[in-house]
Amino acid sequence: MKIQELEGKAKWLRREVLEMCGRAGTGHVSSAFSCIEIMVALYYGGILCYDPTNPKWDDRDRFIISKGHSGIAVYPILADLGFFPASEKEKFAQDGGILGVHASNNIPGVEATTGSLGHGLGLAAGLALAAKMDAKLHMTFVLLGDGECYEGSVWEAAMFASHHRLNNLVAIVDRNMLCTTDFTENLLQLNPLDEKWYAFGWDVITIDGHSFMQILPKLRRVRSRRSSNPTVIIANTIKGKGISFMENVPLWHAVTPHGEQLEKARKDLR
């Protein structure tokens, strides 16, 4: 897709996520909105290799949403691509549906059950090492929250990946500067985040996580680069991006707009 088409997909995806959460009365809207462009780039920008007719295709790229509470950001994409019927969106967080608030591996196209933060990078590192040992050429991508980087298991996995030279592993940190109740730098300072990853032996790239002009070139280069190090992309984003009253407001973390707020959000996304 061209940049303009990807931007249109991002607008569509934000509206889909909002309506799914609005119907269910639950869901992490603001957390999903900070990584919308990343999701669109991965699935529609020619980055991930996948086959909707064969979700377990052995040569597919693996993508783990470690910040599992943002799983809703990928559900409409998977339905749009044909991994499961679009009717499942109507049953988000409902009895009888397969789509929960957190990503689950019972959903076609979702590699792992996540949401208990700090586990995704370790899973991704294991998958990447297995691919190396089996001489497979597929890549493993993992999306982390920046607040998730408080977890010690993240840095254990980072050290493991560097030691094993997992250059088939790409971590993307959704750097929206917020976690559950406050700004990350108020709760427990993460900066300089890029230097921390570099010290653990990773190649570090920093981008605007809402700019396809920056996202696509960096992601497209990871498959052919010569470095033996794993790569981390620190994507600077805005939590709640696109909804004026939600952007950069900590207490919208797990709150879904309703009533007049829902209508205002819809107008912002037109």
Number of C-alpha atoms within 10 A of each C-alpha: 11 10 14 10 12 17 18 12 19 21 16 16 24 24 18 18 24 25 17 21 23 17 16 16 14 17 27 24 30 28 29 26 29 29 30 24 24 25 19 22 24 18 16 16 20 13 19 20 15 18 16 16 13 12 15 15 12 11 14 17 18 23 23 25 29 31 27 26 24 28 26 28 29 22 27 22 21 19 18 13 16 15 20 19 11 16 10 17 23 15 17 23 21 15 9 9 13 18 21 18 19 20 27 20 13 12 18 19 26 22 19 21 19 22 19 13 20 24 22 29 28 20 18 28 26 18 19 29 22 12 18 18 9 9 9 14 14 18 25 25 25 22 25 25 26 23 26 20 17 16 13 12 17 19 18 14 21 22 17 18 27 20 14 15 19 26 24 27 27 27 25 25 26 26 26 25 22 25 20 13 13 17 17 20 13 10 12 11 13 16 11 8 16 17 12 14 19 14 11 17 20 28 19 18 15 17 17 15 25 21 17 21 12 14 21 18 11 14 21 16 11 18 15 8 11 9 13 15 21 24 26 23 24 23 24 20 25 24 27 25 23 20 21 13 14 22 17 22 17 18 14 20 23 15 15 19 19 15 8 9 14 16 11 15 19 16 10 13 15 9
